[in-house]
Amino acid sequence: MGVILVTSRSFSDGDLDLVERAGRAGHRILRGPAHHDLEELRSLLHGADAWIAGTGEVTEAHLSAAPKLKVIARYGVGTEAVDLGAARRRGIPVTNTPGANADAVADHAVGLMLSMLRFIPDGDRRVRDGDWVVRRGRELGAATVGIVGFGRIGQGVAKRLSGFGSRIVAADPYLPADLIRANGAEPVELDELFRVADVITLHAPGGQLLVDAGRLAGMRRGTVLVNTARGDLVEEAAIADALRDGILAGFAADTLYGDTAAAHSPLLSADLADRVIVTPHLGAQTTQAVDNMGSLSLDDVIAVLKGAEPAHPVTAR
């Protein structure tokens, strides 16, 4: 029997009983904390044959504490929190779940655009306080929407926006222009996208700073910025300043820098509450996405534990 350590909060929390599926394959699920604190995980890692990892860091120190570990399955797409080099040196394959949550996150990104353009959360708060004064919004179909990162999620956003009639531009250094056009967007360079878009939505990998004070200064006044990717893509203090200066009309995000440890973010300041929407990293949290991510990660773990190749490798075995 193999021991599969799971540190994703939502694993097997959808319609599928993945714990039972693991048991049928002869393995036992062991739960651990999602924040990946090494001292709390150390004893669990020591006996783990596989690790289905959430968004917390997976460092060389974690791997040193796991002498039996044969595979790391990242529950999600991003692997920037995983020390891939350390895993490679130990011969531990790393997998992820590409496309499993793409529809869920694309839905959420469009929902945040509409919420910001039409002041939906702010309107709800004010009505509850007896304030029925109308704030005039903007229609999504009248906007030029810039999509930064045109992978599965970015393409899903473009598909959804096509029904609104928006002009869609996209920047992605890894995709050819004809593929971007074929999926409903005009290819542009990143700086041009930030100059022309009324709404900008980020779908790029973490580990890079895309929106800082310099880039904000080149935007159209009144731009709406949406981030359902990673908190480190934006400079939060610069975003707060741009909101107060009117460069940005609104900022909507599914995470902040530090994720659940972001209580002191400048974007949570009370004076920005009518221009900032933040959701608690729930973009991928639909029943369908949870089932997809759990199934793909578990299937890859089971494959490796029985000596087969995983279907979704990030690094070679």
N, C-alpha and C positions, 0 to 999 in steps of 0.2 A: 504493500500500500504506500502510495506517495502522499506527502503532506504538501498541500497547496496553501501558502500564505496569501490572504486577500486583504488588501488595505484600501480598497475602494468602498466608499460608504454605500453605494447603490447596487453593488454586485448582487444579482439574484433577487432584486427588489421589484422586478416587473411581473409579467405574466408567466415567465418561464422559471421553473424550479431548477436552477443550475447547481445548487448544492446536491440535490438528488442525482442530477446527471453526472456530477463528479463521482459520487458514491457508486453509481452503476459501473463506472470505468475503473473502480478500485482505488479511488483516492479520497482523502479527507480534507475538508476545507477548514482552515484555521484563520480566525479573524484577527486583524491588527489595526492600530490607529492610523487614520488617514494622513496625519501630519508627518509620519515617518520619523518621529523622534527616535534616535538610535538607541538610547538607553531603554526605552520602552519596547523596542523591537528586538533587542539583542537576543534574548532567550528564544523568541519566536523564529528569528532568522536561523539560529543555530541548527534547528531541526527541519528547516524547510527544503523541500526538493524543487519547488517552483514558487514564483511570486507573481501574483496578479496585482500590479502596483497602480495606485491612484496618482494624484498630481504632485505628491510630495517628492522631495529629492531622493534619488537613489545614487549614493556616492560610493567611492572606493571603500570607505570605512564600513558601509552597509554590507558590501560584498565580502569583505574580509571576515565579517561576523557570520557568514553563511557558507560554511565549507561544503555543504551538500547541494547547493543550488545549481540547477541544470538549465533553467530558463527564466527570463523575466518577461512577462506579458504586460505591456503598458495598456491600461484600461482607458482607451482614448486614442488620440492621434499624436499629439505633441510628445516628443521625446527629449526636449531640451533639459528637463530635470534629471535625466538619466546619464550617468557617466558611461557613455558608450565605449570609450576607450578602455576603461577598467573592465567592463564586461567582456570586450573582445579579447583582452589579454588573458582572461580566465577561461575563454572558450564558452562563455555563456551567451546563447542567442537571445536577442531582444526582439520582441514583436510589438505590434500595435494593432489598432482596429480601424483601418482607413475606411472612410465613408459611412461608418456605423451611425454616427450622429449628425451627418451632414444636413439632412432634411430638417432635423430638430433645430439646429443652430441657424440655418437659413431662415426658417420661420421666425425665430426669435429676433433676428436682426431686422427683418422687415417690421415686426411688431414694435420694436424700439423706435424705428424711424417714424412710424405713424404716431406713436405715443408722444414723441418729441415735437413733431410738426404740428400736432393738434392739441398739445398741452393736456393730454388725457389724465395723467396722474395728478398734475397740479389742479386741474378742474375738479377732480373728485375731492381733493383735500379742501378746496375752498368752499364747495357746496356744503360739505359737512360742517364748515364753520359759518354757514349762513350767507356766504358771498356768492352771488349769482352773476357777477360781472363777467362778460364774455371777453376772452382773449382771442383775437383773430389769428387763425393759423394759416398754413400753406398746404396745398395739395401735393401729394407725392408724384402724381402724374405730370405736374408742371416743373418738376425739379430735374436737374442733371445730377445723377447719382454716380459717384466714383467708388469703384470696388478695388480695394488694395489687397492683392492676393486672389488669384482666379482659379483656385483648385476646386475641389468638389463643392465646398460651401459657397465660395464666391460665385461659381456657376449656378448653384441653386438659388442664390439671391437674384441673379440676373433673370433667371427663368420666372421667378415670382414677380419681379418688377415689370416684366414684359406686359403683364395684364393691366398695369397701371398706366402705361404709355410713357414712362420716364425715358429720358435720354440716359443711356448707360455707357460710362467709360470705365476701362479697367486697366490696371497696371500690374504686370507680373513678369519679372525678368527671366523666368524659367519657361515661359510658354511662347510659342510662335504666334505672330499676329493673326495668322489665318485661323488658328484654333480659337482665339479670343473672339474673332468676328463670327465664327460658326456657332458660338454659344451666346450670341446676342449682345455683344458689347463692342465698343470702339476701342482698339488698343491705343494707349497713350503712355508717355513716360510719367514716372511718379510725380515729378515736380509740376508737370502740366496738369495732372489730375487734381492736385491740391489747389491749383490756380482756378480751374474752371468749374469744379463741382459745388453744388449747393448742399448736397448731403454726401458725406464720406463714410464708408463702412470698412472696417479693418478686418482682414481675414488672412493675415500673414503669420508666419511662425514667430514665436517669442525669441528672446535673446538679442533683440535689436531695438534701437530707439528710432521710431519713424516720425513722431510728432513732437517737436520741441519748439522753443520760442521762435527760432528762425523760420521754420516751416509755417507756423501759425501766422506769422507776419505777412506771408505771401498769399494767404487765403482771401476769398471774398468775405466781406463783412456779412455776418448773419448766417454763416455756415453751420450746419448741424453735423456733429461727429459721433459716430457709433463704433463701439469697440466690443465685439463678442469674441475676441481672440485672447490675447494675453495682456496682463496689466503693464508689463514692462515696455510695451510698444509706445507708450505715451509718457510725457513728462507732466506729472499731475499738477505741479505748481504753475507751470506755464499754461496749462489748460484752464486752471482757475483764474489766472490773470486775464486770459483771452475772453473768458465768459464775462468778467466784470467790465472789460473794455469794449464789449460788443462785437469783437472779431468773431467769436463763436456765439450763435444764438442758443445752442444747447449741446449738451454732451450726455450720451446714454451709453452705459456699459454693463456688461455682465460680470465684470470683475474689476477690482482695483489692485494696485501694486501691493503684494503681500497677501492677497486674497482675504481669507477670514481674519487676518491680523491687520487689516487696513482701517481700523476704527478711527485713526487720527489723520486720514487722508484729507488734504485741503479741499478736495471735491465734495466732502461731506459737510462743509461749512453751512450753517443755517441760512446765510444770505444767498446761497446758490441753489436752494431747494427747489425753486421754481424753474430752474434751467438745467438741472442735473437729474438723471434717472439712473439708479444703480440697482441691478438685480443680483441675487446671491449665487452667482455662478450656476444658474439653472438652465442655461441655453440647451445643454445636451440632456436635460432631465425630462425626457418623455418616456412613457412606458416602452414605446417601440425602440427608442435609442438605447435605453438601458438593456433591453433584451438583446439588441444587436451587439453592443459592446461586450456584454457578458459572454454571449455565445462565441464570438470570434476569439476573445482572449482565452476562454476555457478550452476551446477546440485546439488552439495552438499549443497550450500547455500539455494537454493530453497527448497530442501528437509527439511532442519532444520526449515526454516521459516514457513513451513506448518505443522510442528510437527512430521515429520518423521526422521528416522535415516539417517545420511550421509553414502555414500558408501565407503568413504576413510578416516575414522577417524584416527587421530594420538593420541588423548586422548579421554577417555570415556566422555560421556555427564554427 
